[in-house]
Amino acid sequence: MDEQRSRPDGGPPWRHGPPWAHGGAPWWRRRPGSRDGTGLPWRSSLVLAVIVSAGTGFAARNQPDRESLDVLGRLLLLAGPAVLLVRRRHPVAALYAVVVVTLVYLGAGYPYGPVFLTVAVAVFSAVVAGHRRPAWGAVGLLWAGHLLIAHWLFAYLPPAGDRAAAWGQELVGAAWIAAVLAAAEAVRVRREQWAREHAERQAAEKRRVDEERLRIARELHDVLAHSISVINVQAGVGLALLDSDPEQARTALTTIKAASKEALGEVRQVLDTLRAPGEAPRAPAPGLGRLPELVEQAAGAGLRVEVVTEGKETALVPGADLAAFRIVQEALTNVVRHSGSRTARVGIAYAPGRLALTVEDEGPATGGDHGGSGRGLVGMRERAAALGGTIEAGPRAGGGFRVHAELPIEPKETP
């Protein structure tokens, strides 16, 4: 509620329905100390009792032919609002109890008046709670009981000398019942709509959270997998040459330092987006413009990479640019991890509305996992699928391994 009150645009405070559509309840439906509206509705029942008692007292002045309100009559008037105290927990039982109390009141010959308000509230509560058929049945019971009392049993019931009621009165009663049922149905439908919209918003929010979690996990995997693979390879080289060739071992350690620094920078960029949601990233996301750095890192791991570009180079939107970079990065990481080949070829083909990426090596496969998580190909497919593209990965006919991605792209708009 505080968030809605503080809206600066002056718009309606209930953008997505009233607060009780989201699990809360308005103040007049809460007990003291309760925020969920599950307590007894004593305020509304007390107000209704006052209205029914006072209103019937005024109405009785114009009905001298009816029985005067005695102690029993006033107790029956108060019994209905008292029963309504349990209408939230037991709406059907409360409704039928109110109908019985009302029929007893009418059968005793007491004056007509706002006693029917109690029935209206009970019917309204039952229908809004979803008990439509029991509510219709209770209304039918009340109407049938009133017809029986007013047109057949009146000669045997007080007051003495009573006459049959006019049939026009029954039409008014039918119209009143129809209006109550229609209003209750309208509120019920609206509440169900609010609840459905709330559930849909929650499901959409959960999907966004899951998608964001997946995106972050994929990003961290791609960032760390490549750099740690380079570090792993160079650490092995450094250990092997530490005694026999210290200078080469120094070169390996220098490569490890550069790769770890690069990984820390990219991890920090990903984490910054978590710490400050909604803000623009402090550094641009990597793209194909950083492919030379990727080639240099691969060279530090002992892999020579040849890059071949076809077609007219086109600036890509950030999402497609990042996906293309990560696919090439992961494919080269797999070559470093799983291939005995020391050379790889990267093909980038630009076409109108399409970008083709090919990364292949000549093998053979080493058969080792080198600490891989097995999520590399899955992550590449997820990135391509998010853009509406495809990934094909598998052994080449002449040996080695080939990854081919087809991405639909839109060129970046120039300011």
C-alpha atoms as one frame of an Amber mdcrd trajectory, in Angstrom:
protein
   0.000   0.000   0.000   2.851   2.430   0.781   4.292   1.908  -2.662   0.945
   2.649  -4.294   0.339   5.796  -2.215   3.689   7.269  -3.151   3.133   7.146
  -6.910   4.202  10.528  -8.301   2.172  10.359 -11.513  -1.146  10.790  -9.774
  -2.486   7.586 -11.360  -4.974   5.230  -9.761  -3.571   3.607  -6.608  -4.848
   0.150  -7.612  -2.868  -0.543 -10.745  -3.322  -4.310 -10.466  -6.525  -4.517
  -8.444  -7.208  -3.819  -4.771  -4.740  -4.928  -2.088  -6.861  -7.852  -0.940
  -6.533  -9.374  -4.457  -2.854  -9.949  -3.546  -3.379 -11.605  -0.195  -4.159
  -8.573   1.973  -7.489  -7.154   3.101  -8.942  -3.658   3.490  -8.942  -2.220
   6.990 -12.672  -2.643   7.479 -12.323  -6.408   6.976  -9.456  -6.928   9.412
  -9.515  -7.655  13.068  -7.161  -5.626  15.280  -3.622  -6.817  14.721  -4.549
  -8.826  11.641  -3.332  -7.975   8.119  -4.854 -10.878   6.197  -8.560 -10.327
   6.907  -9.057 -13.792   8.426 -10.500 -12.483  11.705 -14.176 -12.136  12.539
 -15.857  -9.272  10.650 -17.239  -7.771  13.830 -17.221  -4.154  12.622 -19.445
  -4.782   9.589 -21.683  -7.127  11.592 -22.093  -4.514  14.322 -22.974  -1.808
  11.790 -25.461  -4.160  10.126 -27.067  -5.005  13.469 -27.578  -1.309  14.243
 -29.052  -0.632  10.777 -31.398  -3.618  10.921 -32.614  -2.884  14.470 -33.085
   0.851  13.988 -34.521   0.528  10.470 -37.027  -2.106  11.486 -38.114   0.061
  14.404 -38.891   2.936  12.038 -40.582   0.626   9.517 -42.801  -0.859  12.245
 -44.498   2.511  12.780 -46.099   2.252   9.327 -47.180  -1.387   9.777 -49.696
  -1.350  12.617 -51.274  -4.549  11.358 -48.068  -6.531  12.043 -46.934  -7.908
  15.377 -45.131  -5.387  17.547 -41.422  -5.900  18.110 -40.999  -7.704  21.415
 -37.920  -9.290  22.952 -38.106 -12.335  20.640 -38.432 -10.145  17.569 -35.406
  -8.048  18.501 -33.385 -11.161  19.279 -34.234 -12.543  15.837 -33.137  -9.246
  14.265 -29.805  -9.464  16.070 -29.376 -13.201  15.398 -28.764 -12.657  11.679
 -25.826 -10.216  12.070 -24.450 -12.436  14.842 -24.437 -15.450  12.503 -22.640
 -13.347   9.872 -19.609 -13.193  12.149 -18.613 -16.634  10.797 -19.457 -15.925
   7.143 -15.814 -15.904   5.986 -14.922 -19.255   7.451 -18.302 -20.925   6.890
 -20.135 -18.899   4.223 -22.679 -21.576   3.248 -23.621 -22.497   6.817 -23.926
 -18.815   7.740 -26.149 -18.153   4.726 -28.593 -20.972   5.457 -28.696 -20.029
   9.139 -29.565 -16.439   8.200 -32.301 -17.684   5.833 -33.825 -19.842   8.580
 -33.705 -16.962  11.100 -35.356 -14.645   8.545 -38.141 -17.144   7.780 -38.798
 -17.580  11.515 -38.974 -13.790  11.848 -41.425 -13.493   8.957 -43.483 -16.451
  10.167 -43.835 -14.802  13.561 -45.587 -11.875  11.877 -43.058  -9.175  12.741
 -42.793  -6.034  10.560 -41.085  -6.046   7.208 -37.954  -3.910   6.973 -34.174
  -4.066   6.515 -34.083  -7.603   7.897 -33.489  -8.649   4.282 -30.158  -6.762
   4.307 -28.774  -9.564   6.443 -29.767 -12.077   3.779 -28.252  -9.895   1.060
 -24.896  -9.744   2.884 -24.912 -13.505   3.457 -25.741 -14.226  -0.195 -23.102
 -11.776  -1.365 -20.411 -13.386   0.838 -21.255 -16.907  -0.295 -21.255 -16.080
  -4.017 -18.015 -14.083  -3.818 -16.423 -17.011  -1.962 -17.315 -19.242  -4.912
 -20.344 -21.070  -3.464 -22.740 -20.114  -6.231 -25.124 -23.063  -6.274 -25.583
 -23.187  -2.481 -26.292 -19.442  -2.593 -28.908 -19.884  -5.316 -30.435 -22.735
  -3.327 -30.647 -20.586  -0.192 -32.281 -17.758  -2.147 -34.780 -20.222  -3.593
 -35.489 -21.548  -0.102 -36.118 -18.022   1.204 -38.412 -17.122  -1.662 -40.369
 -20.401  -1.458 -40.704 -20.005   2.322 -41.941 -16.455   1.962 -44.500 -17.488
  -0.684 -45.724 -20.244   1.624 -46.036 -17.892   4.591 -47.520 -14.923   2.717
 -50.043 -16.807   0.541 -50.984 -20.068   2.259 -49.996 -20.175   5.926 -50.890
 -16.565   6.802 -54.285 -17.684   8.238 -52.582 -19.929  10.787 -49.732 -17.587
  11.748 -49.649 -14.265  13.585 -50.834 -11.584  13.376 -54.497 -12.472  13.774
 -56.688 -11.501  10.837 -53.775 -11.229   8.431 -54.491 -11.264   4.694 -52.565
 -12.715   1.753 -49.784 -10.498   0.411 -50.118  -8.861  -2.998 -48.414 -10.701
  -5.836 -46.832  -7.453  -6.995 -44.804  -7.539  -3.797 -43.351 -10.850  -4.907
 -42.189  -9.293  -8.171 -40.383  -6.598  -6.229 -38.784  -9.267  -4.086 -37.709
 -11.228  -7.169 -36.136  -8.105  -8.660 -34.321  -7.435  -5.400 -32.972 -10.997
  -5.285 -31.832 -10.806  -8.920 -29.996  -7.534  -8.233 -28.168  -9.015  -5.234
 -27.153 -12.109  -7.177 -25.995 -10.048 -10.162 -23.890  -7.754  -7.974 -22.359
 -10.714  -6.163 -21.554 -12.487  -9.448 -19.902  -9.330 -10.799 -17.703  -9.017
  -7.728 -16.866 -12.732  -7.814 -15.820 -12.577 -11.474 -13.728  -9.487 -10.848
 -11.985 -11.039  -7.866 -11.222 -14.183  -9.844  -9.809 -12.002 -12.597  -7.606
 -10.154 -10.112  -6.419 -13.446  -8.628  -5.680 -14.831 -12.104  -3.769 -11.710
 -13.103  -1.824 -11.852  -9.846  -0.914 -15.504 -10.462   0.148 -14.676 -14.023
   2.329 -11.818 -12.790   3.937 -14.101 -10.228   4.576 -16.772 -12.868   6.057
 -14.176 -15.241   8.256 -12.825 -12.462   9.439 -16.344 -11.646  10.222 -16.941
 -15.323  12.222 -13.704 -15.460  14.147 -14.696 -12.338  14.864 -18.163 -13.750
  15.936 -16.726 -17.106  18.202 -14.209 -15.397  19.706 -16.921 -13.209  20.338
 -19.048 -16.288  21.856 -16.100 -18.138  24.226 -15.318 -15.270  25.210 -18.973
 -14.874  25.869 -19.242 -18.612  27.854 -16.010 -18.631  30.012 -17.052 -15.674
  30.595 -20.463 -17.235  31.729 -18.982 -20.527  33.923 -16.383 -18.813  35.627
 -18.838 -16.492  35.820 -21.900 -18.719  38.054 -20.292 -21.342  40.358 -18.471
 -18.943  40.738 -21.397 -16.569  41.438 -23.746 -19.494  44.277 -21.451 -20.568
  45.507 -21.283 -16.987  45.322 -25.062 -16.663  47.346 -25.650 -19.826  49.968
 -23.023 -18.986  50.272 -24.265 -15.402  51.086 -27.716 -16.764  53.669 -26.246
 -19.132  55.213 -24.181 -16.335  55.501 -27.172 -14.007  57.046 -29.321 -16.727
  59.644 -26.692 -17.693  60.306 -25.160 -14.289  63.689 -26.867 -13.919  64.735
 -27.491 -17.524  63.656 -24.185 -19.130  62.973 -21.465 -16.522  62.484 -18.791
 -19.198  59.674 -20.739 -20.855  58.168 -21.381 -17.434  58.252 -17.617 -16.830
  56.351 -17.092 -20.087  53.730 -19.599 -18.968  53.303 -17.804 -15.645  52.956
 -14.477 -17.483  50.172 -15.985 -19.585  48.489 -17.303 -16.444  48.612 -13.843
 -14.883  47.095 -12.188 -17.965  44.336 -14.814 -18.309  43.399 -14.621 -14.634
  43.283 -10.818 -14.774  40.989 -10.965 -17.796  38.737 -13.498 -16.076  38.520
 -11.420 -12.905  37.560  -8.349 -14.912  34.731 -10.126 -16.730  33.478 -11.821
 -13.563  33.452  -8.445 -11.822  31.406  -7.012 -14.695  28.837  -9.816 -14.374
  28.617  -9.369 -10.601  28.220  -5.608 -10.951  24.972  -6.184 -12.821  23.720
  -8.159  -9.794  24.681  -5.496  -7.272  23.063  -2.656  -9.230  20.014  -4.042
 -11.063  18.522  -1.725 -13.633  21.676   0.343 -14.068  23.701   0.359 -17.240
  26.836  -1.843 -17.097  30.038   0.053 -16.396  31.905  -1.704 -19.193  30.622
  -2.789 -22.601  29.815  -6.459 -23.062  32.389  -8.352 -25.114  31.721  -8.896
 -28.794  33.426 -10.008 -32.002  35.515  -6.822 -31.836  37.501  -8.553 -29.084
  38.210 -11.616 -31.186  41.932 -10.681 -31.516  42.231 -10.846 -27.714  40.616
 -14.265 -27.776  43.060 -15.419 -30.445  45.968 -14.094 -28.362  44.742 -15.943
 -25.271  44.420 -19.153 -27.269  47.949 -18.638 -28.557  49.112 -18.387 -24.951
  47.664 -21.872 -24.447  49.608 -23.177 -27.459  46.741 -23.004 -29.955  47.241
 -21.165 -33.233  43.939 -19.742 -34.496  43.261 -18.685 -38.065  40.342 -16.248
 -38.522  38.635 -15.994 -41.931  35.928 -13.367 -42.505  33.532 -13.446 -45.452
  30.978 -10.886 -46.552  30.571  -7.261 -45.533  31.244  -6.858 -41.843  28.219
  -5.485 -40.013  27.999  -3.970 -36.543  25.694  -6.160 -34.456  23.305  -5.338
 -31.653  24.867  -6.075 -28.220  22.917  -9.291 -27.548  23.855 -10.915 -30.861
  27.437  -9.621 -30.630  27.865 -11.114 -27.154  26.314 -14.448 -28.181  28.607
 -14.710 -31.222  31.688 -13.947 -29.125  30.748 -16.478 -26.431  30.056 -19.215
 -28.982  33.487 -18.742 -30.563  35.088 -18.530 -27.115  33.486 -21.754 -25.912
  34.323 -23.576 -29.143  37.999 -22.581 -28.853  37.957 -23.583 -25.181  36.785
 -27.044 -26.187  39.631 -27.290 -28.698  42.136 -26.419 -25.970  40.588 -28.935
 -23.590  39.701 -31.881 -25.763  41.755 -31.775 -28.981  45.291 -32.803 -29.675
  45.452 -30.351 -32.574  47.415 -27.153 -32.053  45.631 -25.278 -34.808  42.016
 -24.152 -35.211  40.098 -22.243 -37.832  37.392 -19.650 -37.124  35.095 -18.702
 -39.992  32.799 -15.662 -39.781  30.376 -15.182 -42.673  28.138 -12.097 -42.857
  24.966 -12.164 -44.934  21.826 -10.009 -44.914  19.990 -10.839 -41.686  22.275
 -13.780 -40.907  25.629 -14.516 -39.301  27.376 -17.880 -39.703  30.121 -18.945
 -37.294  32.324 -21.985 -37.844  35.057 -23.236 -35.499  36.882 -26.434 -36.406
  40.090 -28.301 -35.664  41.817 -31.300 -37.167  41.940 -33.425 -34.001  42.535
 -35.996 -32.774  40.510 -35.933 -29.558  42.552 -36.335 -26.394  39.809 -38.125
 -24.434  40.406 -36.039 -21.292  37.926 -33.711 -19.703  40.459 -31.266 -18.177
  37.970 -30.230 -15.542  35.168 -29.400 -17.965  31.605 -29.150 -16.685  29.947
 -30.609 -19.772  27.810 -27.476 -20.106  29.731 -25.881 -22.979  27.674 -27.187
 -25.901  24.465 -26.752 -23.910  25.335 -23.108 -23.265  26.117 -22.495 -26.944
  22.786 -23.997 -27.987  20.937 -21.901 -25.409  22.563 -18.710 -26.655  21.740
 -19.525 -30.271  18.170 -20.557 -29.429  17.618 -17.289 -27.518  18.248 -15.434
 -30.793  16.236 -17.910 -32.880  19.359 -19.547 -34.304  20.798 -23.058 -34.434
  24.012 -24.872 -33.483  25.475 -27.966 -35.112  28.396 -29.628 -33.366  30.058
 -32.944 -34.066  33.077 -34.785 -35.510  34.344 -33.785 -38.960  34.462 -36.307
 -41.785  38.252 -35.995 -42.087  38.901 -35.981 -38.357  38.674 -33.351 -35.685
  35.625 -31.478 -34.474  33.386 -28.787 -35.985  30.990 -26.283 -34.470  28.711
 -24.370 -36.837  26.255 -21.697 -35.689  23.615 -19.867 -37.709  22.335 -16.701
 -36.033  19.595 -14.386 -37.364  20.803 -10.860 -36.715  19.777  -7.277 -37.097
  22.431  -4.674 -37.822  23.093  -2.132 -35.072  21.345   1.167 -35.714  23.713
   4.074 -36.226  22.888   7.268 -34.324
